[in-house]
């Protein structure tokens, strides 16, 4: 029966997929120690936009640790690293203006709590075996579980489509252009963004800069013990960028914030090799562009002598 | 170590293989103890010290107590055990709650007060093993139990891994005699143990985590709720908490059975209960019987008049609620159950003799009513804050929004409700039967078929890993 289900999924184009969860995050989090670690914080943009292996190669073999979490703002993880005396490395913090809100601030707190309260020998062994199982079997992915498939079959007459985002063991992600229609995805993202911005009402600048101040104090704590933080603005393109700028004009938000925070900042528009990269859905990079972005980032870090 | 992790599967296979070796019984028991400490240390080894402390304290106190004839000294030693064990609980489980409430109380009078909780992390299983060690010492104080002769046996009673972190809460009188003779489980016991483990993993991974939890989370952690979504959330949580905890208990009983031990049953088809006292004879039986024997009865039980009995019921249920967690929502949940028990008692006194209660239709309605009230009361257990609990509980009584803003997929809701209905039907069927009887009577091919289907569903319905709910208590 099990072999039959696996064969059925494979026949429908499903492939083994790694599940990105709090255990996998914790597996990497515990490696964030010492002064040679380069930690990537952010959400989906940095998970897709930077290739850890390539960055490590370009930074003379430094350990690059991907701690971004899809759909969650990185500030809780930043605070956690600031509390961790063992960490004295470099943090590349992908900052998206719309996520600097009270509501979004604790976005990754669940992962941080999992790492401190649940991550243990038990979970470590479990995750290692789960990783091997997920790399071997298409049926090990919850997205194509029998229950999900049955629900979709009875409600829409189909089973789940193969995943179009692949997660690597290093937690970086890559989009599969064969499995998704980019123009439909871009349209969907734009309509969601318009709804989101419309529902949110005008930007509360006082709250935004107060949270910027909170971020500054967290970064100052890291800088005090020799760790470094670099703020990154990853590429956003076309209509998506226009909507972002309409709501958060760069001069009024990004520039003022980066001046106050006291950490170096790299904005994609200021680096020619980054500025012309196309985004497949308006706000994320596909793997070929991610490699170019990673190279450009490594060059920029070297040029500014950020270590 | 989590029962549903691959780590536990490897660990258990190693323990089971070891216990088959032709070694002296004492060596095997020592190995069980060593394995149990390893099982606990796989989570956070520093907390082993608390387990050692609790074990050692009651071992010595109980021995001294047994050797004393003077009542004041016996009382003193018993008090020492109570203070030590309840002190551990207060320090590691309730200090944050206490300080938060003190801070709020002083704040009312404009007096600033702030203190950090003594432990940020709740040591897993502390509520369970402290209750076990306490019951051991109290039973010796009451003269119902002789102290264990071997420290190895006693330490294994406290730390035996199947029941260590989330029960069942085992009594020494039930467990220590099992350590007297070498255990060699029969093939039948082994088969039943494996079936229980499989059933437990199915209940936890597939039903609780895969089907029920997404619906409960959407409703309890989401936005505004309508009457329909509130009921969907409450029913899904009723299913989730049963499958989560009964699943854990089934794995515990199954693992113990595979090693030749017998642990007490923790659930007896609770959603088929008729009335609240019946519910508490079926839900978390090892805790409710512990509370009865070591709290309700010493308070006077029902031997000091009706009013005092009501007060005792309420105190027992309030403290039972607080045992579950350091939050007013748990206290309220316990208090509501206390109120239902008192109300039931009053009704039984007034109209208990009427023959109408024996009619099948009336009994079915009473059962349905019990289930509805139990589900409504679960809201206070699950909600993170009191306002959220009141909002959902109010919506269930018709006070909700016309349209809900919670992100609940219809397909998820239907699947969860179908499983809850199936669960209730199973409980009705099992109301006067036990699973062991059903398994013993079923033909081999039926058992094999059910076992295969459960394994297939476990393998094909991977969900998000969630910690066992009772690990936090």
Contacts between the chains, C-beta under 8 A, distances in Angstrom:
chain1	res1	chain2	res2	distance
A	1	B	452	7.2
A	1	B	456	4.9
A	2	B	456	6.2
A	2	B	459	5.5
A	2	B	460	7.1
A	5	B	456	7.8
A	5	B	460	5.4
A	21	B	464	7.0
A	21	B	465	6.9
A	23	B	465	7.1
A	116	B	120	8.0
A	116	B	121	7.5
A	117	B	121	5.4
A	118	B	467	6.5
A	120	B	42	6.0
A	120	B	43	4.9
A	120	B	44	6.2
A	121	B	7	7.4
A	121	B	41	7.7
A	121	B	42	4.6
A	122	B	1	4.4
A	122	B	2	6.1
A	122	B	5	5.7
A	122	B	7	4.6
A	122	B	8	7.5
A	122	B	42	4.1
A	122	B	43	6.1
A	123	B	2	7.8
A	123	B	5	7.1
A	123	B	7	7.8
A	125	B	5	7.5
A	125	B	6	6.6
A	125	B	7	4.1
A	125	B	10	7.2
A	126	B	2	7.4
A	126	B	5	3.9
A	126	B	6	4.9
A	126	B	7	4.9
A	129	B	6	3.9
A	129	B	7	7.8
A	130	B	6	6.7
A	139	B	459	7.0
A	139	B	460	5.8
A	139	B	462	8.0
A	140	B	462	5.8
A	141	B	462	7.0
A	142	B	210	7.9
A	142	B	462	4.8
A	142	B	463	5.5
A	142	B	464	6.5
A	145	B	210	6.9
A	145	B	460	6.3
A	145	B	461	4.6
A	145	B	462	5.7
A	145	B	463	6.9
A	146	B	457	6.9
A	146	B	460	4.1
A	146	B	461	5.3
A	147	B	206	7.7
A	147	B	210	5.8
A	147	B	211	6.6
A	147	B	415	6.6
A	147	B	461	5.1
A	151	B	411	3.9
A	151	B	412	7.3
A	151	B	415	6.1
A	152	B	411	7.4
A	154	B	411	7.5
A	155	B	410	7.4
A	155	B	411	5.1
